[in-house]
Each structure stands twice: as C-alpha cells, then as structure tokens.
Amino acid sequence: MVKMRPAITLFITLAVIVAMLALVGITFGYLGEARAKAEDKAALIEANLIYADASNAVSKFVGKKPSVGRLKNIYDIPLTVSEVKGPFTLLVACSPARAAIPVTWLSTRGGAKREAKLNLATQVLDEIALKSHIKDLSRFKDMLEKAIDSKYATNFGESARLKKPSSYFSIKEFKKVLNSYFISEGDANIFKPNWSNYFSFGKEYDEIDGNFLSAKLISIIFSIDEQIVQEDFKSGKLKEFLVANGLDLELYNSKLFAKGAVDALTCNASYSFGKGSYAFKFNYISGKVEGFEFN
C-alpha cells in the first residue's frame, strides 16, 4: 500500500469538499429555479381561474347599458374583488380602449371611404413630427405604411388588397418600425413621443371614444392650446368642452367620433400569490371579454 503524505491527503480532501459544495450549490440553485418556475406556473393557473371573477366584476359594474359616468368611475378608481372568507384580493384597473386613433388609419389603401380617417391620422402624425423634430417624416410614413400593408392576406389579389386595408397592427410591430427608422436614419427623435397618447394598436375600430381622449390629442385634433385642455377639459364631456371654447363641432359630429358611452375597456388585474405578485390583462369590448394575456 502506498502511503501519501498528510499535505497531499489534505489537499485531495479539500478538493473533494469544494467539489461537493459546488455540486450542492448547483443543486440548490436548480431547486430554487425549479421552485420559482413551479410557482409561476401555479400563478398562471390561478390567473386562469380568477380571470372569470375579474371579467364578471367589470361586466357587472359597466352594466348592459353603460353610461359615460359609470365608465369614468371605473377609469378613475380600480375595482377591488375580495374573497368573502379569506385574504385574497384582486385589483382591476381599467382604461379606455378606444381613446386614440387606430394606427392602421394611416394606410392609404381603401380609397375614398377611408379618406376622412387617413386625413385625421395624418394631421396628428404631422403635428407629432413637428413637435418632436423628426427629421424625415416622409421616410417614416413610407416605412410605416409598408409595414401596415404587409399584414394583408397573401391569398388576396392586388385589386382586393386595394379595397381591403389591414385591420390589425400591434404595438410590437410598430416598435419594429421605429427601430428600423432609427437604424436607417439615425434619428433618435423618433423615440421622443409617447405614441400611445395619440395612436392605438391592435384591432382597428371605426369610431374614436372622444370623451376620454388625452389632452395632447384633443389639442392637436381641434387646434386648441394644450394648457387650456388640461385646465378646462373634464373627462367624459368632450362636446361640452368644445362648445364652451367656441370650437367647430363639424369634426366631432362626423362618423369618426362615437356618440355616448363606448364600452371598450382595457383592464389590468393584479394579485399576490405565494411570495410573488402577478398580473394579467384583458379587453372588455361590447359586453365580451377577449385578449387574455398573463404578464
């Protein structure tokens, strides 16, 4: 039997201990990661279960015949859904889903029927570009329109595409256009505007919910100083504001603006589960719930 010197034996022993500790560290790290993933999965299952509670709460509050006043209340104060017996609480915060101009209105396809939509969307985009000092608006418009038009079904013939504009363009797709323009032109001003104050993304709609427009958008559309809008405009009362300031109602009275209450809401529900906080969002459109997305 070969005898090893104590120093060598100690070195080997320490090396084995270090290796074992590293292995244990990896194991505990993996278990922690697995536990976190399991908790996230459980939270997702929980979200699917309470999704019905959140949507039912919104439905009951809005009612079958929603009013502008009730909508204003739910936009101002989040709904709270609690267990009768238990600590669980769900917070549901909603915002108007149609209080901006669909970005797809910027497409030049569709002919005369969409001319009013195109004119309004272009007016807003031109003003944003002017205030944000975007260097090459024509280039950006061209890139954006091509991206929107690329959404056409490939089995449409050219004549059909000319008549039927795309009706869906996501915020993710819009951000790709912003990045492409920046890479092409080196113009960082394209990121200055909060584009969601002016344009909406996703599925297109035909009428804007004018009662809940942002002050910035009202200022551009109706050519009035933004400071006046911020001071005088009361959410839910656009027509009264326009009349009080002597503004022309022709555009407001057009088919571009919805009259009365618009039950189109985007809602975010948040809750605690285990050791984490989670959220999901959904849309409530004309009494129907859609677009569930776990955050």
N, C-alpha and C positions, 0 to 999 in steps of 0.2 A: 504494500500500500504506500502510495506517495504522499508524504506529509507536506502540507502547504504552510507557508509562513503566515503568522497571525495577521499581518498587514494586508496580504493578498486576500485572505479569507474575509477580513472585514470589508475590503473594497467590493468583493463579489456580493457580500450580504447587503451592503448599502445599495449597490446597483439593482439588486433584485427588489429591494424595498421601494426604491424610486420608481422602478417599472410598474410595480403593483399599485403604487399610489397614483401614477399616471393613468393606469387602466381603470382604477376606481373613479378617478376624476372624470374620465371619458364616460364611464358607465352612468355616474350621477348626472353628468351633463346631458347625456342621451335621455335618461329617465325624466329629467326636468323638461327637456324639449318635448318629449312624448306626452308628458302630463299637460303641458301648455296646449299642445295640439288637440289633445282629448277634450280639454276644457273649451277650446274654441269650437270644436265640433258640437259639443253639448250645448253651447250658447247658440249656435246656428239652429239646432233642433228646437231649442226653446223659442228662438225668434219665429220660427215657422208656426209654433203653437200659439204664441201671443199675437201674431200678425192679425188674426181674426178679431181679437179684442181691440187692437188699435184701430183697425178699419171700421169696426162697428161703432166705436166711440165717435169717430169723425162723422160717420153716416148719421148717427142719432143727433149729433149737435147741429150739423148742417140742415138736416130735415129734408123732406120730399120737395118742399118749395122754399129753397134758400132765399134769404134776403141779404142785401148788401151789409146791413147792420150785423147780422149773425156772422157773416164771413169776416168782417172787420174784427169782431171779438176773438174769433179763433186765430186770426193772424197776429193779434196783439198779445194774447195770453195763451200759452200752451195748455193743452188738455192733460189732466192727470188721471190715470187709470190705476186703481189700487185694489188689492185683494180685500174681500170682506173680513177674512181672518188670516192675517199673515203680513209680513213686512214688505212683500213685493210691490214695487211701484213702477209704473211705466209713464214716461213723459213724452207727449206727442206734440211737436211744434210744426205748424203748417204755414205755408206761404203761397201766394197766388201763382198758379202755373202758367197763366197766360197774360202776365203783365209786362210783356216785352214783344218785340217784333220777331216773328219767326225768321231765322237767318236764311231759310230757303226762299223767302220773298225776293232775295237779291238775284235769283236766277232770271235771265232774260227770256227763258223759254215760256211758252204758254200763251203768247200773243196778247191781244187787246184785253182779254178777260182778266189778266193779271197786271195790267198796266198800273192801276192805282196802287197795288201792293208794292210793285217794283219802285214806283216813284217815291213812296213814303220811306221804304227801306234805304233807298239811295240817298235821300235827303239826310237821313240820320247818319249813315256811314260817312258822307261827305263832311258833315259837321264834326264828327268824332276825329276824322283825319286832320281837319284844320286845327282843332284844339290840341291835338296830340303831336302835331308836326310830323305826321307820317310822310316820308319823303316821296314815295312813288305809289300813290293811291291806285293809279291805273293798273299797275303791275299786280298789286294785291287783289284788286277786284277780279282781274283775269284769273289769277290762281284760285281764288275762292269759288268763282263760278264754275271753273273746270272741275273742281273737287265736288261741288254740289251735283253737277250734271253727270259725274261719273257714277252716281248712285242709280242711274236708270237701269232697268232690267235689260239684260243683254239680248233677250229674245224680241225686244221691240224693234220695229223698223225705224228708219230715220223720221218718217212722217209722224209716226206715233210718238217718238221722243219729243218732237217739236210741240206736240199738243199736250203732252203729259209731263209736267215737271216733277222732279223728285220731291217727296213729301217727308223725308226723314234725313236729318243731318245731326250727328251727335256732337257734344262738346269736345270729345276726344278727337274727332275728325277735324273740328275747327282748329284745335290747338296744333294739329299737324300742319295745317295751312300757315298758321302764324310762324311756326318754326321753319317751315320751308321758305317763307318770305324773308325771314331774318337771315337765314343761311345764304340766300340768293342776293339780298340787297345790303346786308349788314346794318339794317336799320332797327335798333333796339327800341325805338319809339312805338313799334307795333305792339309792345307788351305794356305800354302805359295805361291804356283804357281798361276799366273793369267791364269787359264786353258783356257780361251778364246783366248789367244795368240797362242795356239797350236791346240786346237780341236774346231770343230763346233758342234752345237746341233740343233736338229730339223730333217728335212727331209734329208736323205742321198743323196749324189751325187757321180758320178763316177770319176770326174776329178777335180783336185785342180787348182785354179786360182793362178799359181805360180808367176805371175807378181806383185802381191800385198801381198805376204807373209810378216809376221813380221820378223824383223832382227833375233829375237830369234829362230824362226822356221827354217829360212834359215841356220842359224848356225848349228843347230842340224842335219837337213836333209843332208846337203852337207859337214858336218865336217869341218867347217871353223870358225875361231875366230869371235865371235860376234862383237867385236870392228871394225874389218875390214868391216864387213857387214854394220854396222852403218855409217862408213865413206865413203864407195865406192858404195854401192848399191843405185841405183836410181829407185824408184818405177815405175813399168811398163816395166822394162828392165832386167828381170832375166837372160835370156840367155846371153846377153852381159856381165853381171857381172860374170857369171860362166866362160865364155871364157877368159875374161880379167884376171882372177885369176888362170887360168890353171886347172880348175876343170873338172872332168869327166862328160860328158853330157849324159851318158847312162841312168841314172835315170830320168833326165829331159826329155829325148826323149821317155820315156816309156808312156804307156797309162794312167798313174796316173796323168799326168800334161796336162792341156788344152793348146792348141797352139792358140795363138792370143787372141783376146778380148773375155771376158766372161761377157755377160750381165746378171749378177746375183747380185743384189744390195739389201741391207737392208737400208731402209730410215726412218728417224725420222722427222716428221713435227711438228713445234711448232707455237703457235699463242696466242694472247691475246683475252679474251672475258669477257665482264663485268669488274669485278675487279680482275679476276684471269688470270693465264697463264696455258695453256693446251697443250697437245701433243698427237700425235698418231703415230704409226709406221706401216709400210707395207713392203712387199717384191716385188721387180720387177724382175721377172725371165723370161728370153727369151721372152720379149715383153708382158708378162702377169703380172697383179697385183694380189697379194694374201696376205693372213695373216694380215688383218687389225686388229689392237689392240689399243684401246683407253687407254692412260695412266692416 
